[in-house]
């Protein structure tokens, strides 16, 4: 994990380089989340201390939470945005994910002048960007964004569990587990479920 892509962008004259990633593309229920993060340049800020920063899927919930707090404290700017279940059903999951990512980028204060984005999405953005497949394993900024998005969505799914406790959202976070399908068979779909997804 390094700052190579950020350094390449800065070498082209960009300074406020944000990493962008999502959380919640695969679940059967709940909003999709995206985060954008502008980290200090390691060349400008030797005090940047994010040891253990990695793709959020490789970290324990406790480690993600601790890192999310450090990221928020050390980032130049960060934001978390969503696209709703209704938008997922309207635009499909790829379109809704792109919408959440665009919202996260636009919400940054101060704003970014370049974005490096996990995946192979195409955007209409008011700033240049680079899409990087598996970017959450290659870029510190994208990895930081993946952690913020994942932590925020997990918190949201725990709150959703309080509203619809029969589905076990606090355990599987809406993903298609055997227990989730069993609950769907027993209780049907809730308003939080994505009707455009296969629910049985």
C-alpha positions in Angstrom: 0.0 0.0 0.0 1.5 3.3 -1.0 1.0 6.8 -2.4 2.1 6.1 -5.9 -1.1 7.2 -7.6 -1.4 10.2 -5.4 2.2 11.2 -6.3 1.6 10.7 -10.0 -1.4 13.0 -9.8 0.6 15.6 -7.9 3.4 15.4 -10.4 0.9 16.5 -13.0 0.1 19.6 -11.0 -2.8 18.4 -8.8 -2.6 18.8 -5.1 -6.0 17.9 -3.5 -6.1 14.2 -4.6 -9.0 12.2 -3.2 -9.4 8.5 -3.0 -12.9 7.1 -3.4 -14.5 3.7 -2.6 -17.9 2.1 -1.9 -19.4 -0.3 0.6 -22.6 -2.3 0.1 -22.8 -3.2 -3.5 -23.5 -6.9 -2.9 -26.1 -6.9 -0.1 -29.8 -7.6 -0.6 -30.9 -4.7 1.6 -29.8 -1.3 2.7 -28.4 1.8 1.0 -25.0 1.8 -0.8 -22.4 3.9 0.8 -19.3 5.7 -0.7 -16.6 7.8 0.9 -14.0 10.2 -0.4 -10.8 11.1 1.4 -8.0 13.6 0.8 -4.9 12.5 2.8 -1.9 14.7 3.4 1.0 14.1 1.1 3.6 12.0 2.9 6.2 14.3 1.4 4.5 17.3 3.1 3.4 15.5 6.3 5.8 13.0 7.9 3.5 12.8 10.9 0.9 10.9 8.9 0.3 7.8 11.0 -2.0 5.2 9.5 -0.1 2.0 10.2 -2.2 -1.0 9.3 -4.3 0.9 6.7 -5.5 -1.7 4.2 -8.6 -2.7 2.1 -11.4 -2.6 4.6 -12.4 -6.2 3.8 -9.1 -7.4 5.2 -9.6 -5.8 8.6 -11.5 -6.7 11.7 -14.4 -4.4 12.7 -12.4 -3.2 15.7 -9.4 -2.4 13.6 -11.6 -0.6 11.0 -13.3 1.5 13.7 -9.9 2.5 15.2 -8.5 3.4 11.7 -11.7 5.3 10.7 -11.2 7.6 13.7 -7.5 8.2 12.9 -8.4 8.8 9.2 -11.0 11.4 10.1 -8.5 13.1 12.5 -5.6 13.2 10.0 -7.4 13.7 6.6 -7.4 17.1 4.9 -11.0 16.4 4.0 -13.3 13.4 4.1 -17.0 12.7 3.4 -19.4 9.8 3.3 -22.5 9.8 1.1 -25.2 7.3 0.1 -27.6 6.2 -2.6 -30.9 4.9 -1.3 -32.6 1.6 -1.8 -35.1 3.4 -4.0 -32.2 4.8 -6.2 -30.6 1.3 -6.4 -33.9 -0.1 -7.7 -34.4 2.9 -10.1 -30.8 3.2 -11.5 -29.5 -0.4 -10.8 -26.7 -1.0 -8.3 -23.9 0.2 -10.6 -25.7 3.5 -11.4 -26.6 4.1 -7.7 -23.0 3.3 -6.6 -21.7 5.9 -9.1 -24.2 8.4 -7.7 -23.0 7.8 -4.1 -19.4 8.2 -5.2 -20.1 11.4 -7.0 -22.0 12.8 -4.0 -19.0 11.9 -1.8 -16.6 13.7 -4.0 -18.8 16.8 -4.3 -19.3 16.9 -0.5 -15.6 17.3 0.3 -14.6 20.6 2.0 -12.0 21.7 0.9 -12.8 20.2 -2.5 -10.6 17.9 -4.5 -9.0 18.7 -7.8 -8.3 15.1 -8.8 -9.9 11.8 -7.9 -8.6 8.2 -7.8 -11.5 5.8 -7.7 -11.7 2.1 -7.0 -13.2 0.0 -9.8 -13.8 0.7 -13.5 -16.6 3.3 -13.3 -17.2 6.0 -15.8 -18.2 9.4 -14.4 -19.3 12.9 -15.5 -17.3 14.8 -12.9 -16.2 18.5 -12.8 -12.6 17.3 -12.1 -10.2 14.8 -13.7 -10.1 11.3 -12.3 -8.5 7.9 -12.7 -10.4 4.6 -12.1 -8.2 1.8 -10.7 -9.4 -1.8 -10.5 -8.6 -3.2 -7.0 -7.5 0.3 -6.0 -8.3 -0.4 -2.4 -5.3 -2.7 -2.3 -3.0 -0.3 -4.2 -3.7 3.2 -2.9 -3.7 4.6 0.6 -6.4 7.2 -0.2 -8.7 4.6 -1.6 -8.1 2.2 1.2 -8.9 5.0 3.7 -12.1 5.7 1.8 -13.0 2.0 1.9 -12.7 2.0 5.6 -14.9 5.1 6.2 -17.6 3.7 3.9 -17.6 0.3 5.5 -17.7 1.6 9.0 -20.5 4.1 8.2 -22.5 1.4 6.5 -22.1 -1.1 9.3 -23.4 1.5 11.8 -26.3 2.1 9.5 -27.1 -1.6 9.2 -27.1 -1.9 13.0 -29.6 0.9 13.2 -31.7 -0.8 10.5 -31.6 -4.0 12.6 -33.4 -2.1 15.4 -36.2 -1.3 13.0 -36.4 -4.8 11.3 -34.8 -7.2 13.9 -36.1 -10.4 12.3 -33.7 -10.3 9.4 -30.4 -10.2 11.4 -29.0 -7.2 9.7 -26.6 -6.7 12.7 -24.9 -9.9 11.8 -24.8 -10.2 8.0 -25.2 -6.5 7.1 -27.7 -7.4 4.5 -25.5 -9.7 2.5 -27.1 -12.9 1.0 -26.4 -15.4 3.7 -28.4 -18.6 4.4 -29.8 -17.0 7.5 -30.9 -13.9 5.5 -32.7 -16.0 2.9 -34.4 -18.1 5.6 -35.7 -14.9 7.2 -36.9 -13.6 3.8 -38.8 -16.8 3.3 -40.4 -16.5 6.7 -41.2 -12.8 6.7 -41.0 -11.6 3.2 -39.1 -8.5 2.1 -39.0 -5.3 4.2 -39.0 -1.7 2.9 -35.2 -1.8 3.3 -34.8 -4.7 0.8 -33.7 -4.0 -2.8 -36.6 -5.2 -5.0 -34.4 -5.2 -8.1 -32.2 -7.9 -6.5 -33.1 -11.6 -6.4 -34.5 -12.1 -2.9 -35.2 -15.9 -3.0 
